[in-house]
Amino acid sequence: MIIFALFVFVGLIKSAVGQLNASTLLTAEGWDPVSSMTTILETCLALRDDSLDKAEALKEEAYRAKDEAYAIREKGLEARSALETTLVETLDLIKTQAISTNLNLQEIKTSLSSMAARLETLEQRLEEMEEREEKLEIGGGELIPAARVAQSTTLRQSGLPESHWGPEKAIDGNLHTQSHTQCSHHRPHWFRYYFSGKRPVGRIKVVNGKLDQRKTRLNGAVVSVMVNDEGHRATCRLNTINVREGDSFQAQTYYLDCTGNSGIGVEVLLDRDGTCLEIRDIAVYAP
């Protein structure tokens, strides 16, 4: 700052000398060296004082700017510290909530597993109740076991064995499996339930292979008694399946009445284009 002031002072001297013209340095009697030097010095001193005042003002302005910079820096440090504190608190809160959520998820998972087990038990009980109701509804006739079963065609799917949709699935006692013919325009579709010998037939139970909007595929299927191997069929008193509303096992269970007929087995025939025959369960009872 002092060096800057000296430069300013020297510049002021040069300026003062330049401002003094010949009329200033010369009097009426001629040039007066003492008077001229006095004038120059007075001018320089005045300029020096003015320069010092300006330098002092600049110095004070610089100090004020420095103080403001320090104040801004302090505010920035405080803001950064506050932000860091907020971030740490937020992360701790998120961590706590995550731990709490994980615990809640574990509790929900445990509850769902327990509910699934209860539902499975309830489903088994319902199936047992349905079996009892069936026996009461059928009238106490004994089950005629199937010696063998057959169907017109069997659905083939990539990655699955042919037996996955075979006719045996309709008599395995599992309501979650089913027989399934090819869905095509080849007609008719049929399913045959053979006895070990000739038997009198009472009622027949058929459970639809589909429990959704495709359940109507079974609509119009006709049940008859196979009198012999030559193709003779006896008509049953109640022989046609008319699919009704409802997507439960119970809603899609149908009973046909063939009382008064005897034969070597029964046949379910579906003679419609563009459909397929799907049976989840079939059972034949004596009168």
C-alpha positions as CSV (number, residue, x, y, z in Angstrom):
1,M,0.0,0.0,0.0
2,I,3.0,2.4,0.8
3,I,4.6,1.7,-2.5
4,F,1.3,2.4,-4.2
5,A,1.2,5.8,-2.3
6,L,4.7,6.7,-3.4
7,F,3.9,6.0,-7.0
8,V,0.8,8.2,-6.7
9,F,3.0,11.0,-5.0
10,V,5.6,11.0,-7.8
11,G,2.8,11.1,-10.3
12,L,1.3,14.1,-8.5
13,I,4.6,15.9,-8.6
14,K,4.9,15.4,-12.3
15,S,1.3,16.6,-12.7
16,A,2.0,19.7,-10.6
17,V,5.1,20.6,-12.6
18,G,3.1,20.2,-15.8
19,Q,0.4,22.4,-14.5
20,L,2.8,25.3,-13.8
21,N,3.3,27.4,-16.9
22,A,5.8,30.0,-17.6
23,S,3.6,32.8,-16.3
24,T,3.6,31.0,-12.9
25,L,7.4,30.6,-12.8
26,L,8.1,34.1,-14.0
27,T,7.3,37.3,-12.2
28,A,7.2,40.8,-13.7
29,E,10.8,41.3,-12.9
30,G,11.9,37.9,-14.2
31,W,12.2,34.4,-12.9
32,D,12.2,34.0,-9.0
33,P,13.7,30.6,-8.1
34,V,12.6,30.7,-4.5
35,S,9.1,31.7,-5.2
36,S,8.8,29.1,-7.9
37,M,10.1,26.3,-5.7
38,T,7.7,27.4,-2.9
39,T,4.8,27.2,-5.2
40,I,5.8,23.8,-6.5
41,L,6.2,22.5,-2.9
42,E,2.9,23.8,-1.8
43,T,1.2,22.3,-4.8
44,C,2.9,18.9,-4.1
45,L,1.9,19.0,-0.4
46,A,-1.7,19.7,-1.3
47,L,-1.7,16.8,-3.8
48,R,0.0,14.6,-1.3
49,D,-2.6,15.2,1.4
50,D,-5.3,14.5,-1.1
51,S,-3.6,11.3,-2.2
52,L,-3.2,10.2,1.4
53,D,-6.8,10.8,2.1
54,K,-7.8,8.8,-0.9
55,A,-5.4,6.0,0.0
56,E,-6.8,5.9,3.5
57,A,-10.3,5.7,2.1
58,L,-9.3,2.8,-0.2
59,K,-7.6,1.1,2.8
60,E,-10.8,1.4,4.9
61,E,-12.9,0.1,2.0
62,A,-10.5,-2.9,1.6
63,Y,-10.9,-3.7,5.3
64,R,-14.6,-3.5,5.0
65,A,-14.6,-5.8,2.0
66,K,-12.3,-8.2,3.9
67,D,-14.7,-8.2,6.9
68,E,-17.7,-8.9,4.7
69,A,-15.8,-11.8,3.0
70,Y,-15.0,-13.2,6.5
71,A,-18.7,-12.9,7.5
72,I,-19.8,-14.6,4.3
73,R,-17.3,-17.4,4.9
74,E,-18.6,-17.9,8.4
75,K,-22.2,-18.0,7.2
76,G,-21.1,-20.6,4.6
77,L,-19.4,-22.7,7.2
78,E,-22.4,-22.6,9.5
79,A,-24.7,-23.5,6.6
80,R,-22.5,-26.4,5.6
81,S,-22.4,-27.6,9.2
82,A,-26.2,-27.4,9.5
83,L,-26.6,-29.3,6.2
84,E,-24.2,-32.1,7.4
85,T,-26.1,-32.4,10.6
86,T,-29.4,-32.6,8.7
87,L,-28.0,-35.2,6.3
88,V,-26.8,-37.4,9.2
89,E,-30.1,-37.1,11.0
90,T,-32.0,-38.0,7.8
91,L,-29.8,-41.0,7.1
92,D,-30.3,-42.2,10.7
93,L,-34.0,-41.8,10.3
94,I,-34.1,-43.7,7.0
95,K,-32.0,-46.5,8.6
96,T,-34.3,-46.8,11.6
97,Q,-37.4,-46.9,9.3
98,A,-35.7,-49.5,7.1
99,I,-35.0,-51.7,10.1
100,S,-38.6,-51.2,11.3
101,T,-40.0,-51.9,7.8
102,N,-38.0,-55.1,7.6
103,L,-39.3,-56.3,10.9
104,N,-42.8,-55.5,9.7
105,L,-42.3,-57.4,6.5
106,Q,-41.1,-60.4,8.5
107,E,-44.2,-60.2,10.6
108,I,-46.4,-60.0,7.5
109,K,-44.6,-62.9,5.9
110,T,-45.1,-65.0,9.0
111,S,-48.8,-64.1,9.2
112,L,-49.2,-64.9,5.5
113,S,-47.6,-68.3,5.9
114,S,-49.9,-69.0,8.9
115,M,-52.9,-67.9,6.9
116,A,-51.8,-70.1,3.9
117,A,-51.6,-73.1,6.3
118,R,-55.0,-72.4,7.7
119,L,-56.5,-72.0,4.2
120,E,-55.0,-75.3,3.1
121,T,-56.5,-77.0,6.2
122,L,-59.9,-75.4,5.5
123,E,-59.8,-76.5,1.9
124,Q,-59.1,-80.1,2.9
125,R,-62.1,-79.9,5.3
126,L,-64.3,-78.5,2.6
127,E,-63.3,-81.3,0.3
128,E,-64.1,-83.8,3.0
129,M,-67.5,-82.1,3.5
130,E,-68.2,-82.2,-0.3
131,E,-67.4,-85.9,-0.4
132,R,-69.9,-86.5,2.4
133,E,-72.5,-84.4,0.7
134,E,-71.9,-86.3,-2.5
135,K,-72.5,-89.6,-0.8
136,L,-75.7,-88.3,0.7
137,E,-76.8,-86.8,-2.6
138,I,-75.9,-89.9,-4.6
139,G,-78.1,-92.0,-2.3
140,G,-75.5,-94.3,-0.8
141,G,-74.6,-96.2,-4.0
142,E,-71.1,-97.6,-3.9
143,L,-68.3,-96.4,-6.2
144,I,-67.7,-98.5,-9.3
145,P,-63.9,-98.3,-9.7
146,A,-62.4,-97.7,-13.2
147,A,-60.5,-100.7,-14.6
148,R,-59.1,-98.3,-17.3
149,V,-59.9,-95.0,-18.9
150,A,-59.3,-93.6,-22.4
151,Q,-60.0,-90.4,-24.4
152,S,-60.2,-89.5,-28.1
153,T,-57.0,-87.4,-28.1
154,T,-54.6,-86.0,-25.6
155,L,-53.3,-82.4,-25.4
156,R,-49.6,-82.1,-26.1
157,Q,-47.5,-79.2,-24.8
158,S,-43.8,-78.5,-25.2
159,G,-41.8,-79.4,-22.0
160,L,-44.6,-81.6,-20.6
161,P,-45.0,-85.4,-20.9
162,E,-48.1,-86.6,-22.7
163,S,-49.4,-88.1,-19.5
164,H,-49.7,-84.6,-17.9
165,W,-53.1,-84.3,-19.6
166,G,-53.9,-88.0,-19.9
167,P,-57.3,-89.6,-19.1
168,E,-55.9,-91.1,-15.8
169,K,-55.8,-87.5,-14.4
170,A,-59.6,-87.6,-14.2
171,I,-59.6,-90.5,-11.7
172,D,-56.5,-89.8,-9.6
173,G,-58.5,-88.2,-6.8
174,N,-56.7,-84.9,-7.2
175,L,-58.9,-81.9,-8.1
176,H,-55.9,-79.9,-9.2
177,T,-55.2,-82.2,-12.2
178,Q,-57.4,-82.9,-15.2
179,S,-57.7,-84.8,-18.4
180,H,-57.6,-82.7,-21.6
181,T,-58.1,-83.6,-25.3
182,Q,-56.7,-81.7,-28.2
183,C,-58.5,-78.4,-28.9
184,S,-59.3,-78.8,-32.5
185,H,-62.1,-79.1,-35.1
186,H,-61.8,-82.9,-35.0
187,R,-65.0,-84.2,-33.6
188,P,-66.4,-85.8,-31.6
189,H,-64.3,-85.6,-28.4
190,W,-64.9,-88.5,-26.0
191,F,-63.8,-89.9,-22.6
192,R,-64.5,-93.5,-21.6
193,Y,-64.6,-95.0,-18.2
194,Y,-64.4,-98.9,-18.3
195,F,-65.5,-101.3,-15.5
196,S,-63.8,-104.6,-14.8
197,G,-67.1,-106.3,-16.0
198,K,-70.7,-105.5,-16.8
199,R,-72.3,-103.5,-14.0
200,P,-75.6,-101.8,-13.3
201,V,-75.1,-98.0,-13.3
202,G,-76.7,-95.4,-11.0
203,R,-75.5,-91.8,-10.9
204,I,-72.3,-90.3,-12.5
205,K,-70.4,-87.3,-11.1
206,V,-68.4,-85.1,-13.4
207,V,-66.2,-82.1,-12.3
208,N,-65.5,-79.5,-15.0
209,G,-61.9,-79.2,-16.0
210,K,-62.1,-75.4,-16.1
211,L,-63.1,-73.1,-13.3
212,D,-62.9,-69.8,-15.2
213,Q,-64.4,-68.3,-18.4
214,R,-63.4,-71.4,-20.3
215,K,-65.8,-73.6,-18.2
216,T,-68.4,-73.4,-21.0
217,R,-66.3,-75.8,-23.1
218,L,-68.0,-78.6,-21.3
219,N,-71.5,-77.3,-22.1
220,G,-73.6,-79.8,-24.0
221,A,-71.5,-82.9,-23.1
222,V,-73.6,-86.1,-23.1
223,V,-73.2,-89.1,-20.9
224,S,-74.3,-92.6,-21.9
225,V,-73.7,-96.2,-20.8
226,M,-71.6,-98.4,-23.0
227,V,-73.6,-101.6,-23.3
228,N,-70.9,-103.5,-25.1
229,D,-67.7,-103.2,-27.2
230,E,-69.6,-103.0,-30.4
231,G,-70.6,-99.4,-29.9
232,H,-74.1,-99.8,-28.5
233,R,-75.0,-97.0,-26.1
234,A,-77.8,-96.7,-23.6
235,T,-79.4,-93.3,-23.1
236,C,-79.4,-92.0,-19.5
237,R,-82.4,-90.3,-17.8
238,L,-80.4,-87.2,-17.1
239,N,-77.6,-87.2,-19.6
240,T,-76.6,-83.7,-20.6
241,I,-74.3,-81.3,-18.8
242,N,-75.6,-77.7,-18.9
243,V,-72.7,-75.5,-17.5
244,R,-73.9,-73.1,-14.9
245,E,-72.4,-70.0,-13.3
246,G,-69.7,-70.2,-10.6
247,D,-66.0,-70.9,-10.5
248,S,-65.7,-73.2,-7.5
249,F,-65.3,-77.0,-7.4
250,Q,-68.8,-77.3,-6.0
251,A,-70.4,-75.0,-8.6
252,Q,-68.8,-76.9,-11.4
253,T,-69.7,-80.4,-10.2
254,Y,-72.5,-82.1,-12.2
255,Y,-74.5,-85.3,-11.5
256,L,-76.0,-87.4,-14.3
257,D,-78.5,-90.2,-13.7
258,C,-78.2,-93.4,-15.6
259,T,-80.2,-95.6,-13.3
260,G,-81.8,-98.6,-15.0
261,N,-79.0,-99.2,-17.4
262,S,-76.2,-101.7,-17.3
263,G,-72.9,-101.9,-19.2
264,I,-69.2,-102.3,-19.4
265,G,-68.6,-98.6,-18.7
266,V,-69.8,-95.0,-19.4
267,E,-68.9,-92.5,-22.1
268,V,-68.8,-88.7,-22.0
269,L,-69.3,-87.3,-25.5
270,L,-68.7,-83.7,-26.7
271,D,-69.8,-83.3,-30.3
272,R,-69.0,-79.6,-31.0
273,D,-66.4,-77.9,-33.3
274,G,-63.5,-75.8,-32.0
275,T,-63.6,-77.1,-28.5
276,C,-62.0,-79.7,-26.2
277,L,-63.1,-82.1,-23.5
278,E,-61.6,-81.4,-20.1
279,I,-62.5,-83.4,-17.0
280,R,-61.1,-82.7,-13.5
281,D,-62.8,-85.7,-11.9
282,I,-65.3,-88.4,-12.8
283,A,-66.8,-91.1,-10.7
284,V,-69.5,-93.7,-11.4
285,Y,-71.8,-95.1,-8.7
286,A,-74.0,-98.2,-8.5
287,P,-77.7,-97.7,-8.1
